[in-house]
Amino acid sequence: MRVIYGTSKLKSDNRPYDFSIENYGTRLICRLPQATRFDLDQVLWLPWAKPYFVARDNHDTPVVSVLPMSVQQDFAWLMHARDKAGLNDHLKC
């Protein structure tokens, strides 16, 4: 699983190829307390297993939320643009 560094420092003008969630409704769905930029240049690969991912108290899964389909589509378009710009080489195995 890819884990991507997220920050509240948006820097939207300086980092056009990063992924941001700023919409209040989407933030609620994703359980983000504030607008968040995900730095797609800082990606860590982790196995979907303990000790990296464990269910929180009173939950059956470590999954906290799932991106709405429309946001997944936005992310896919961004990743395609990054591919065309040659910015995803660090993601290839």
NORLIN-V911055 format. One record per residue. N is the residue number from 1. RES is the residue in one letter. SS is DSSP state (helix for helix, strand for strand, loop for the rest). PHI is phi in whole degrees, -180 to 180 (NA if undefined). NEAR is the number of other ideal C-beta (glycine too) atoms within 8 Angstrom. Layout:
n=<N	N>
res=<RES	RES>
ss=<SS	SS>
phi=<PHI	PHI>
near=<NEAR	NEAR>
This chain:
n=<1	2	3	4	5	6	7	8	9	10	11	12	13	14	15	16	17	18	19	20	21	22	23	24	25	26	27	28	29	30	31	32	33	34	35	36	37	38	39	40	41	42	43	44	45	46	47	48	49	50	51	52	53	54	55	56	57	58	59	60	61	62	63	64	65	66	67	68	69	70	71	72	73	74	75	76	77	78	79	80	81	82	83	84	85	86	87	88	89	90	91	92	93>
res=<M	R	V	I	Y	G	T	S	K	L	K	S	D	N	R	P	Y	D	F	S	I	E	N	Y	G	T	R	L	I	C	R	L	P	Q	A	T	R	F	D	L	D	Q	V	L	W	L	P	W	A	K	P	Y	F	V	A	R	D	N	H	D	T	P	V	V	S	V	L	P	M	S	V	Q	Q	D	F	A	W	L	M	H	A	R	D	K	A	G	L	N	D	H	L	K	C>
ss=<loop	strand	strand	strand	strand	strand	strand	loop	loop	loop	loop	loop	loop	loop	loop	loop	loop	loop	strand	strand	strand	loop	loop	helix	helix	helix	helix	helix	helix	helix	loop	loop	loop	loop	loop	strand	strand	strand	strand	strand	strand	strand	strand	strand	strand	loop	loop	loop	loop	loop	loop	loop	loop	loop	loop	loop	loop	loop	loop	loop	loop	loop	loop	loop	loop	loop	loop	loop	helix	helix	helix	helix	helix	helix	helix	helix	helix	helix	helix	helix	helix	helix	helix	helix	loop	loop	loop	loop	helix	helix	helix	loop	loop>
phi=<NA	-87	-113	-117	-63	-117	-145	-84	-81	-69	49	-56	-70	-89	-129	-67	-101	-94	-103	-124	-119	-118	-62	-59	-63	-65	-61	-62	-60	-85	60	-101	-72	-151	-55	-135	-105	-104	-81	-73	-89	-115	-120	-123	-92	-131	-71	-77	-162	-68	-90	-71	-131	-135	-67	-74	-53	64	-129	-93	-142	-77	-67	-94	-162	-129	-62	-58	-55	-62	-74	-61	-67	-59	-63	-62	-63	-62	-64	-64	-63	-64	-58	-62	-87	73	-98	-109	-58	-69	-94	-83	-85>
near=<7	7	8	11	9	7	7	7	5	8	8	8	5	5	9	6	9	11	10	10	12	8	6	5	6	11	15	7	8	10	8	8	4	6	10	12	15	11	11	14	7	7	11	8	6	8	5	6	6	5	4	7	8	6	6	7	3	3	7	3	5	8	5	5	7	4	8	8	6	6	11	9	8	9	10	8	8	11	10	8	9	11	9	6	7	6	9	10	6	6	6	5	1>
